[in-house]
Amino acid sequence: MNTNTLLSNLLELTHQIKKEVEELQELSDLSLQLRPRPASWSIVECIEHLNRYGHFYLPEITIKMSTSKYQTSSPTFNSGFLGNYLAKRMLPKAKLNKMKASKAMNPSSSALDRGVLTVFIQQLTSLISLLEQAETVNLNRIKTSVARYKWIKLRLGDTFKLLVFHNLRHMVQIQNILALQKRERQNYLA
C-alpha cells in the first residue's frame, strides 16, 4: 500500500472522529452517563476506554519515532500478518462483534465525567501530529509494543491502523448508543 495514501486515510478518519467527539461535548451529562443496558458501556466509558489505550500508544509511538534510526520514509507500507489481522479485527462491522477488554482497559467501575472528552480530544490532536510526522519515518522498520502484550511488536504502520480503527470502532458504538437514546425519547413522547 502507498504510505502517503495510508497516512492520508488515517488522518482523515482521525479528523472525523475528533469532530464527532467535539460534538459530544454538547450532550447532557445524563446522555453521556446513560448505559443502554446494565452490562454495556456509556458514552463516557467508551471514551475513557479509548483514553486508556491512548495513554499507552501515544507515548510508545512518540518514543519509537523519535529514537529510531529509520528516519527515511518508504514509499510503500507492507502490513505484517499479525498487525494486519489485529487492525482488521478492530474495523466496525454492521453488527459489532463483542470483544472483552482487559481489566486495566475496562472503565466500568470508574467514576467518570465529561472531562474524559477533553482528554480524548487532546489525544486525537497528538495522534494527528504523529500521523503527520510519520511521513518522514519508515513505517515498516519502526516497531512498537502492543498494549496487552508488550513483548509483541508491530510495524508502526500497523500500530497506527490498529489505534485509529479501534477509535473508529468505539465511535460506531457511541453512535449506536445515541441512536438508541433518540428512539427511546421518541417512544417516551409518543
C-alpha positions as a printed Julia matrix, in Angstrom:
190×3 Matrix{Float64}:
   0.0     0.0    0.0
   1.2     3.51  -0.73
   2.48    5.03   2.54
   1.1     8.5    1.79
  -2.34    7.04   0.99
  -2.37    5.08   4.25
  -1.39    8.1    6.33
  -3.85   10.34   4.48
  -6.71    7.89   5.1
  -5.82    7.54   8.78
  -5.57   11.32   9.15
  -8.97   11.79   7.53
 -10.58    9.23   9.85
  -8.93   10.81  12.89
 -10.11   14.31  11.94
 -13.65   12.94  11.52
 -13.51   11.19  14.91
 -12.26   14.4   16.54
 -15.14   16.35  15.03
 -17.65   13.79  16.34
 -16.14   13.87  19.84
 -16.26   17.68  19.87
 -19.99   17.38  19.06
 -20.42   15.01  22.02
 -19.45   17.9   24.3
 -22.88   19.4   23.58
 -24.7    16.42  25.14
 -26.16   16.48  28.62
 -24.4    14.72  31.46
 -27.3    12.24  31.53
 -26.8    11.31  27.85
 -23.08   10.89  28.4
 -23.52    8.7   31.5
 -26.53    6.62  30.45
 -25.84    2.97  29.75
 -28.02    1.4   27.06
 -28.1    -1.83  29.08
 -26.71   -2.56  32.55
 -23.73   -4.54  31.2
 -22.99   -2.06  28.39
 -20.74    0.97  28.47
 -21.96    4.54  28.48
 -20.51    7.17  26.14
 -18.02    8.41  28.74
 -16.97    4.81  29.46
 -16.31    4.22  25.74
 -14.23    7.39  25.6
 -12.32    6.54  28.78
 -11.55    3.11  27.31
 -10.01    4.89  24.3
  -8.13    7.27  26.6
  -6.53    4.32  28.37
  -5.27    2.92  25.09
  -4.09    6.39  24.07
  -2.14    6.7   27.33
  -0.18    3.63  26.25
   0.12    4.03  22.47
   0.79    7.76  22.08
   3.95    7.79  24.25
   5.02    4.44  22.75
   4.71    5.79  19.21
   6.36    9.11  20.12
   9.39    7.43  21.7
   9.83    4.89  18.91
   9.54    7.53  16.19
  11.91    9.98  17.84
  14.6     7.43  18.77
  14.51    5.32  15.61
  17.42    5.17  13.23
  14.89    4.67  10.4
  14.18    8.34   9.74
  13.75    7.92   5.98
  10.27    7.11   4.75
   9.44    4.21   2.49
   7.09    4.8   -0.47
   5.12    1.67   0.37
   3.89    0.13   3.59
   3.64   -3.64   3.85
   1.39   -4.69   6.67
   2.63   -7.55   8.85
   0.45  -10.64   9.22
  -0.38  -10.1   12.91
  -0.65   -6.33  12.65
  -3.0    -6.55   9.67
  -5.11   -9.18  11.44
  -5.42   -7.11  14.63
  -6.2    -3.9   12.76
  -8.86   -5.54  10.56
 -10.4    -7.12  13.63
 -10.96   -3.62  15.04
 -12.83   -2.38  11.99
 -16.52   -1.89  12.76
 -18.94   -4.24  11.06
 -22.7    -3.99  10.57
 -23.13   -5.85  13.85
 -20.2    -5.13  16.17
 -18.57   -8.32  17.35
 -18.08   -8.26  21.1
 -14.57   -8.15  22.46
 -13.59   -8.38  26.09
 -11.46   -5.52  27.36
  -8.64   -6.34  29.73
  -9.22   -5.31  33.33
  -6.82   -2.36  33.05
  -8.65   -1.04  29.98
 -12.19   -1.61  31.3
 -13.64    1.65  32.67
 -16.87    0.12  34.05
 -16.09    0.64  37.73
 -14.59    4.12  37.3
 -16.21    7.39  38.36
 -16.16    9.39  35.13
 -17.39   12.74  33.92
 -17.33   14.78  30.73
 -13.66   15.58  31.32
 -12.82   12.33  29.52
 -13.94   14.04  26.3
 -11.36   16.81  26.74
  -8.6    14.26  27.35
  -9.6    12.29  24.25
  -9.69   15.42  22.08
  -6.15   16.22  23.27
  -5.09   12.67  22.45
  -6.61   12.93  18.98
  -4.7    16.18  18.42
  -1.5    14.35  19.41
  -2.37   11.44  17.12
  -2.92   13.82  14.2
   0.51   15.34  14.84
   2.13   11.89  14.98
   0.45   10.82  11.74
   1.75   13.98  10.07
   5.27   13.37  11.41
   5.09    9.74  10.25
   5.51   10.88   6.65
   9.24   11.22   7.38
   9.9     7.84   9.03
   9.85    4.22   7.9
   6.5     2.66   8.9
   7.84   -0.8    8.02
  11.02   -0.76  10.08
   9.94    1.04  13.29
   8.3    -1.39  15.72
   6.05   -0.68  18.68
   4.75   -2.82  21.51
   1.13   -3.88  21.83
  -0.78   -2.65  24.89
  -2.0    -6.02  26.08
   1.17   -8.0   25.33
   4.16   -5.68  25.43
   6.51   -8.38  24.12
   4.62   -8.43  20.8
   5.97   -5.88  18.33
   4.04   -4.44  15.4
   5.18   -2.32  12.5
   4.44    1.34  13.12
   2.0     1.47  10.2
   0.03   -1.41  11.7
   0.06    0.27  15.11
  -1.41    3.42  13.58
  -4.08    1.36  11.81
  -4.89   -0.54  14.99
  -5.23    2.65  17.05
  -7.34    4.56  14.51
  -9.58    1.57  13.74
 -10.06    0.96  17.47
 -11.12    4.6   17.88
 -13.46    4.24  14.91
 -14.97    1.05  16.33
 -15.93    2.74  19.59
 -17.23    5.82  17.8
 -19.64    3.5   15.95
 -20.59    2.06  19.35
 -21.26    5.62  20.59
 -23.37    6.41  17.51
 -25.4     3.27  18.27
 -25.91    4.46  21.87
 -27.06    7.86  20.62
 -29.47    6.27  18.13
 -30.93    4.12  20.91
 -31.33    7.16  23.17
 -33.12    9.0   20.37
 -35.52    6.08  19.75
 -36.26    5.82  23.48
 -37.03    9.58  23.67
 -39.35    9.28  20.68
 -41.13    6.27  22.21
 -41.48    8.11  25.5
 -43.01   11.14  23.81
 -45.33    9.06  21.58
